[in-house]
Amino acid sequence: MALVPESCKKLAQAGFAVSVESGAGEAANYPDEAYREAGATVESNPADLLGSADIVLRINAPADAADRSEIQWMRPGAVLLGSLMPLRHLEAVRALAARRVTAFSTDAIPRTTRAQAMDTLSSMANITGYKGVLLAATELGKYFPMFMTAAGTVFPARVFVIGAAVAGLQAIATARRLGANVLATDVRPEVKEQIESLGAKYVGVELKENASAGGGYARELSEEDKARQREMLVEQLAISDVVITTALIGGVFAPRLVTAAMVRRMKPGSIIVDLGADGGGNCELSRLGGTVVENGVLIIAPLNLPATMPTHASLLFSRNLNAFVQMFTKEKAFTIDLSDDIQKGSIITHEGEVLHPKTNEALQTAGAGGSRS
């Protein structure tokens, strides 16, 4: 749910009239009555709700189905805020521009100290890293921690985490709490200290080119560096009980790091949890949203893991959106200020144009015919 009762109350106190769709919070354990108690009104007709809104808060890109055409329901000039993932939803971006909706995407917010409270990518990635390790621990046919028993010593599971951004670091921390022996790698050498501070061992290769894209993101490696990385991965995967992959380029697209040949060299009974599944998957053999077994190796590729923890995922996401709205509220009204670095970085469409450079480039590459509606 994009807005929980706690945030509704804060926005109402800031001078906003807040309305929510009936039943929208039930799956996250937020009933309609809780919204009414927080000062929001509950509407049963989503078309009327969206058509009357000055600001629309959503989790993902708007739905565009025959029975739920949310972009067409929104009025021109309305503001849309959510994790729109515009590079994955180019048609929605085109429709938003044509509808003259001002759309901000929280996954495009600059990863700066000032913007931390609005960073939905980090909030959701924390949950993804945590839950991914729990999935592995549930499926692994071994203990995670070391045990010394009357029957002898059971040695800890060996967990290898690929990628040490927010999801990866949370995966490391969670695996360590469960008692595993954890190793981790990242193409950005500057995260070595963060990995080691969580009690894991850093493994990596010396790259010929800098792999950091800034803002906490990694960029795609050169062919030479990819070859060096593959050699290291082959070695580590072969001796690991659990592999957690979390790599995303620009926080959006998953590079294909684990090949079928690598999987076939892993130990029977070992597990891969592909947390890059939402971006297309880090493992060549992943079945997105499902599981497969290859040569005795279980490959799990879950989609939208935050949705499996809906109460806290909704709470954190809602706080992120509330922080964004509150920061740019003046005299009880949301203001658009494209000179501000946060708005400038996260705005996707405005006054019929696509303003986000990477999205505009992707539209042109896809033959969308430019940025104007």
C-alpha positions as CSV (number, residue, x, y, z in Angstrom):
1,M,0.0,0.0,0.0
2,A,1.4,3.4,-1.0
3,L,0.0,5.2,2.0
4,V,-0.6,3.8,5.5
5,P,-2.8,5.5,8.2
6,E,0.3,6.9,9.9
7,S,1.2,9.0,6.8
8,C,-2.4,9.9,6.1
9,K,-2.5,11.5,9.5
10,K,0.7,13.5,8.9
11,L,-0.5,14.7,5.5
12,A,-3.8,15.7,6.9
13,Q,-2.0,17.7,9.6
14,A,0.0,19.4,6.8
15,G,-3.2,20.6,5.2
16,F,-4.0,18.0,2.6
17,A,-7.3,16.3,2.1
18,V,-6.4,12.6,1.9
19,S,-8.5,9.9,0.1
20,V,-7.8,6.2,-0.3
21,E,-9.3,3.5,-2.4
22,S,-11.6,1.2,-0.3
23,G,-9.9,-2.1,0.5
24,A,-6.5,-1.1,-0.9
25,G,-4.7,-1.6,2.5
26,E,-6.4,-4.8,3.6
27,A,-3.7,-7.1,2.2
28,A,-1.1,-5.2,4.2
29,N,-3.3,-5.3,7.4
30,Y,-4.5,-1.7,7.2
31,P,-8.3,-1.8,7.2
32,D,-10.5,1.0,5.9
33,E,-11.5,2.0,9.4
34,A,-7.9,2.7,10.3
35,Y,-7.7,5.2,7.4
36,R,-10.9,6.9,8.6
37,E,-9.5,7.2,12.1
38,A,-6.4,8.9,10.6
39,G,-8.6,11.5,9.0
40,A,-8.7,10.1,5.4
41,T,-11.8,9.5,3.4
42,V,-12.4,6.1,1.8
43,E,-13.6,6.0,-1.8
44,S,-15.1,3.0,-3.5
45,N,-14.9,4.3,-7.1
46,P,-11.2,4.4,-8.3
47,A,-12.0,6.5,-11.4
48,D,-13.6,9.2,-9.4
49,L,-10.8,9.1,-6.8
50,L,-8.1,9.5,-9.4
51,G,-10.0,12.1,-11.4
52,S,-10.4,14.4,-8.4
53,A,-6.8,14.1,-7.1
54,D,-4.1,16.8,-7.3
55,I,-1.5,14.3,-6.1
56,V,-1.6,10.6,-6.8
57,L,0.5,8.3,-4.7
58,R,1.2,4.8,-6.0
59,I,3.6,2.0,-5.5
60,N,4.3,1.1,-9.1
61,A,3.5,2.4,-12.6
62,P,-0.2,3.1,-13.1
63,A,-2.3,0.2,-14.3
64,D,-3.4,0.3,-18.0
65,A,-6.0,-2.4,-18.4
66,A,-9.4,-2.4,-20.2
67,D,-11.2,-2.2,-16.9
68,R,-8.7,0.0,-15.1
69,S,-7.1,2.7,-17.2
70,E,-5.6,4.7,-14.4
71,I,-3.6,7.2,-16.5
72,Q,-6.7,8.2,-18.4
73,W,-8.6,8.6,-15.2
74,M,-6.0,11.2,-13.9
75,R,-6.6,14.8,-14.8
76,P,-4.1,16.8,-16.8
77,G,-1.8,18.7,-14.5
78,A,-2.0,16.1,-11.7
79,V,1.2,15.0,-9.9
80,L,2.0,11.3,-9.7
81,L,4.5,10.0,-7.2
82,G,5.7,6.4,-6.9
83,S,8.4,3.9,-7.9
84,L,7.5,4.0,-11.5
85,M,10.7,2.3,-12.9
86,P,10.3,4.3,-16.1
87,L,13.0,2.3,-18.1
88,R,10.9,-0.8,-17.5
89,H,7.6,0.9,-18.3
90,L,8.2,3.0,-21.4
91,E,4.6,2.8,-22.7
92,A,3.3,4.1,-19.3
93,V,5.7,7.0,-19.6
94,R,4.5,7.9,-23.1
95,A,0.9,7.8,-21.8
96,L,1.7,10.0,-18.8
97,A,3.4,12.6,-21.0
98,A,0.4,12.5,-23.4
99,R,-1.9,13.1,-20.5
100,R,0.2,16.0,-19.3
101,V,0.7,14.4,-15.9
102,T,3.7,15.5,-13.8
103,A,5.3,12.2,-12.8
104,F,8.1,11.7,-10.2
105,S,9.7,8.3,-9.8
106,T,11.2,7.6,-6.4
107,D,13.6,5.1,-7.8
108,A,15.3,7.9,-9.7
109,I,15.8,10.1,-6.7
110,P,19.5,11.0,-6.2
111,R,21.1,8.8,-3.6
112,T,22.2,11.7,-1.4
113,T,22.1,12.3,2.3
114,R,19.3,14.9,1.9
115,A,17.2,12.4,0.0
116,Q,17.7,9.3,2.2
117,A,14.2,9.6,3.8
118,M,12.6,9.4,0.3
119,D,14.7,6.5,-1.1
120,T,12.2,3.7,-1.8
121,L,14.9,1.6,-3.6
122,S,16.8,1.4,-0.3
123,S,13.8,0.7,1.8
124,M,12.6,-2.1,-0.4
125,A,16.1,-3.5,-1.1
126,N,16.6,-3.9,2.7
127,I,13.5,-6.2,2.8
128,T,14.6,-8.1,-0.3
129,G,18.1,-8.9,1.1
130,Y,16.6,-10.0,4.4
131,K,13.9,-12.2,3.0
132,G,16.2,-13.7,0.4
133,V,18.5,-15.1,3.0
134,L,15.5,-16.5,5.0
135,L,14.3,-18.3,1.8
136,A,17.8,-19.8,1.4
137,A,17.9,-20.9,5.1
138,T,14.5,-22.5,4.8
139,E,15.4,-24.5,1.7
140,L,19.0,-25.5,2.5
141,G,19.4,-29.0,3.8
142,K,22.0,-27.9,6.3
143,Y,22.3,-25.6,9.3
144,F,23.4,-22.1,8.8
145,P,25.4,-21.8,12.1
146,M,28.0,-24.1,13.5
147,F,26.8,-26.6,16.1
148,M,28.9,-28.7,18.5
149,T,26.7,-31.7,19.4
150,A,27.1,-35.0,21.1
151,A,27.1,-36.5,17.6
152,G,30.0,-34.2,16.5
153,T,30.5,-30.8,15.1
154,V,28.4,-29.4,12.3
155,F,30.3,-26.7,10.4
156,P,28.6,-23.5,9.3
157,A,27.1,-23.0,5.9
158,R,29.2,-21.1,3.4
159,V,27.2,-18.2,1.9
160,F,28.5,-16.1,-1.0
161,V,26.8,-12.8,-1.7
162,I,27.2,-11.1,-5.1
163,G,26.7,-7.4,-5.0
164,A,27.0,-5.2,-1.9
165,A,24.5,-2.4,-2.3
166,V,21.6,-2.2,0.1
167,A,20.1,-5.6,-0.6
168,G,23.5,-7.3,-0.6
169,L,24.6,-5.7,2.7
170,Q,21.3,-6.7,4.3
171,A,21.8,-10.2,3.0
172,I,25.3,-10.3,4.5
173,A,24.1,-9.0,7.9
174,T,21.2,-11.5,8.0
175,A,23.3,-14.5,7.0
176,R,25.8,-13.5,9.6
177,R,23.1,-13.3,12.3
178,L,22.1,-16.8,11.4
179,G,25.6,-17.9,12.0
180,A,26.8,-18.6,8.4
181,N,30.4,-18.2,7.1
182,V,29.8,-15.3,4.7
183,L,31.9,-14.1,1.7
184,A,30.9,-11.3,-0.6
185,T,32.0,-9.5,-3.7
186,D,31.2,-6.3,-5.6
187,V,32.7,-4.6,-8.6
188,R,33.0,-1.4,-6.6
189,P,36.2,-1.9,-4.4
190,E,35.1,1.0,-2.2
191,V,32.5,-1.3,-0.5
192,K,35.1,-3.7,0.8
193,E,35.2,-1.9,4.2
194,Q,31.4,-2.1,4.5
195,I,31.4,-5.8,3.7
196,E,34.1,-6.5,6.3
197,S,32.4,-4.3,8.9
198,L,29.4,-6.8,8.8
199,G,31.7,-9.7,9.6
200,A,32.0,-11.1,6.0
201,K,35.1,-11.7,4.0
202,Y,35.6,-9.6,0.8
203,V,36.6,-11.4,-2.3
204,G,37.2,-9.7,-5.6
205,V,39.4,-9.0,-8.6
206,E,41.4,-6.0,-9.5
207,L,39.5,-4.3,-12.4
208,K,41.1,-2.5,-15.3
209,E,38.3,0.1,-15.3
210,N,36.4,1.9,-12.5
211,A,33.0,0.1,-12.2
212,S,31.3,2.7,-10.0
213,A,28.6,4.8,-11.7
214,G,28.2,7.1,-8.7
215,G,25.3,7.4,-6.4
216,G,25.8,4.0,-5.0
217,Y,25.3,2.2,-8.3
218,A,27.6,0.0,-10.5
219,R,28.0,0.3,-14.2
220,E,28.5,-2.5,-16.7
221,L,32.0,-4.0,-16.9
222,S,34.3,-4.1,-19.9
223,E,34.7,-7.4,-21.6
224,E,38.2,-7.9,-20.1
225,D,36.9,-7.2,-16.6
226,K,33.9,-9.5,-17.1
227,A,36.3,-12.3,-18.0
228,R,38.3,-11.7,-14.8
229,Q,35.2,-11.6,-12.7
230,R,33.9,-14.9,-14.2
231,E,37.0,-16.7,-13.2
232,M,36.5,-15.6,-9.6
233,L,32.8,-16.5,-9.6
234,V,33.5,-20.0,-10.9
235,E,35.9,-20.6,-8.0
236,Q,33.6,-19.2,-5.3
237,L,30.3,-20.8,-6.6
238,A,31.9,-24.2,-6.7
239,I,32.6,-24.1,-2.9
240,S,29.5,-22.3,-1.7
241,D,26.4,-23.8,0.0
242,V,24.3,-20.7,-0.7
243,V,24.7,-18.0,-3.4
244,I,22.7,-14.8,-3.1
245,T,22.8,-12.6,-6.2
246,T,21.8,-8.9,-5.9
247,A,23.5,-7.2,-8.8
248,L,21.6,-4.4,-10.6
249,I,23.0,-1.9,-13.1
250,G,21.8,1.6,-12.2
251,G,19.5,0.0,-9.7
252,V,17.2,-1.3,-12.5
253,F,18.6,-4.0,-14.8
254,A,20.2,-7.2,-13.7
255,P,23.5,-8.2,-15.4
256,R,23.7,-12.0,-16.3
257,L,26.6,-13.1,-14.0
258,V,25.9,-16.8,-13.2
259,T,26.0,-19.0,-16.3
260,A,24.6,-22.4,-16.7
261,A,28.2,-23.8,-16.8
262,M,28.9,-22.2,-13.4
263,V,25.7,-23.7,-11.9
264,R,26.7,-27.2,-13.2
265,R,30.0,-27.0,-11.3
266,M,28.2,-26.2,-8.0
267,K,27.7,-28.9,-5.3
268,P,24.4,-30.8,-5.3
269,G,22.2,-29.5,-2.6
270,S,23.5,-25.9,-2.9
271,I,21.1,-23.0,-3.5
272,I,21.1,-19.9,-5.6
273,V,18.7,-17.1,-4.6
274,D,18.5,-14.7,-7.5
275,L,17.5,-11.4,-6.0
276,G,18.0,-9.7,-9.4
277,A,14.9,-11.4,-10.7
278,D,12.8,-8.2,-10.9
279,G,15.5,-6.8,-13.2
280,G,15.6,-9.8,-15.4
281,G,17.7,-12.1,-13.3
282,N,21.4,-12.6,-12.5
283,C,21.5,-16.3,-13.3
284,E,21.1,-17.7,-16.8
285,L,18.9,-20.6,-15.6
286,S,16.6,-18.6,-13.3
287,R,12.9,-18.9,-14.0
288,L,11.6,-15.5,-13.0
289,G,9.1,-15.9,-10.2
290,G,9.7,-19.6,-9.8
291,T,12.2,-22.3,-8.9
292,V,14.2,-24.8,-11.0
293,V,16.7,-27.6,-10.1
294,E,19.8,-28.0,-12.3
295,N,22.2,-30.8,-11.5
296,G,21.0,-30.9,-7.9
297,V,21.3,-27.1,-7.4
298,L,18.1,-25.3,-6.4
299,I,17.6,-21.9,-8.1
300,I,15.1,-19.6,-6.6
301,A,14.2,-16.3,-8.5
302,P,11.5,-14.5,-6.4
303,L,9.7,-11.5,-7.8
304,N,8.6,-8.5,-5.6
305,L,9.9,-9.9,-2.3
306,P,8.8,-6.8,-0.4
307,A,5.2,-7.8,-1.1
308,T,5.8,-10.9,1.1
309,M,6.2,-8.6,4.1
310,P,3.4,-6.2,3.2
311,T,2.9,-4.6,6.6
312,H,6.5,-3.2,7.0
313,A,7.0,-2.8,3.3
314,S,3.9,-0.5,3.1
315,L,4.9,1.4,6.3
316,L,8.4,2.2,5.0
317,F,7.3,3.0,1.4
318,S,4.6,5.2,2.8
319,R,7.1,7.1,4.9
320,N,9.3,7.6,1.9
321,L,6.4,9.1,-0.1
322,N,5.3,11.2,2.8
323,A,8.9,12.6,3.2
324,F,8.9,13.6,-0.5
325,V,5.6,15.4,-0.4
326,Q,6.3,17.1,2.9
327,M,9.7,18.4,1.8
328,F,8.1,20.3,-1.1
329,T,5.0,21.5,0.6
330,K,4.7,25.2,1.2
331,E,1.6,26.9,2.6
332,K,-0.3,23.7,2.5
333,A,0.4,23.0,-1.2
334,F,2.9,20.8,-3.1
335,T,5.2,22.9,-5.2
336,I,7.2,21.9,-8.3
337,D,10.7,23.2,-8.2
338,L,12.9,21.8,-10.9
339,S,15.9,23.7,-9.7
340,D,16.0,21.4,-6.7
341,D,18.3,18.5,-7.2
342,I,15.8,15.9,-5.9
343,Q,13.0,17.0,-8.1
344,K,15.3,17.5,-11.1
345,G,16.7,14.0,-10.7
346,S,13.4,12.2,-10.1
347,I,11.0,14.0,-12.5
348,I,10.0,11.8,-15.5
349,T,7.2,13.8,-17.3
350,H,6.0,17.3,-17.0
351,E,3.8,19.5,-19.3
352,G,3.7,16.9,-22.0
353,E,7.4,16.2,-22.1
354,V,9.7,13.4,-20.9
355,L,12.3,15.2,-18.9
356,H,14.2,12.2,-17.5
357,P,17.3,11.9,-19.8
358,K,17.8,8.1,-19.6
359,T,14.1,7.5,-20.2
360,N,14.0,9.9,-23.1
361,E,17.0,8.2,-24.6
362,A,15.3,4.8,-24.2
363,L,12.1,6.0,-25.8
364,Q,14.0,7.3,-28.8
365,T,16.0,4.0,-29.0
366,A,12.7,2.1,-29.0
367,G,11.4,4.3,-31.8
368,A,9.0,6.3,-29.6
369,G,9.5,9.4,-31.7
370,G,10.9,11.9,-29.2
371,S,9.8,13.4,-26.0
372,R,6.7,15.5,-26.9
373,S,3.2,14.2,-26.8
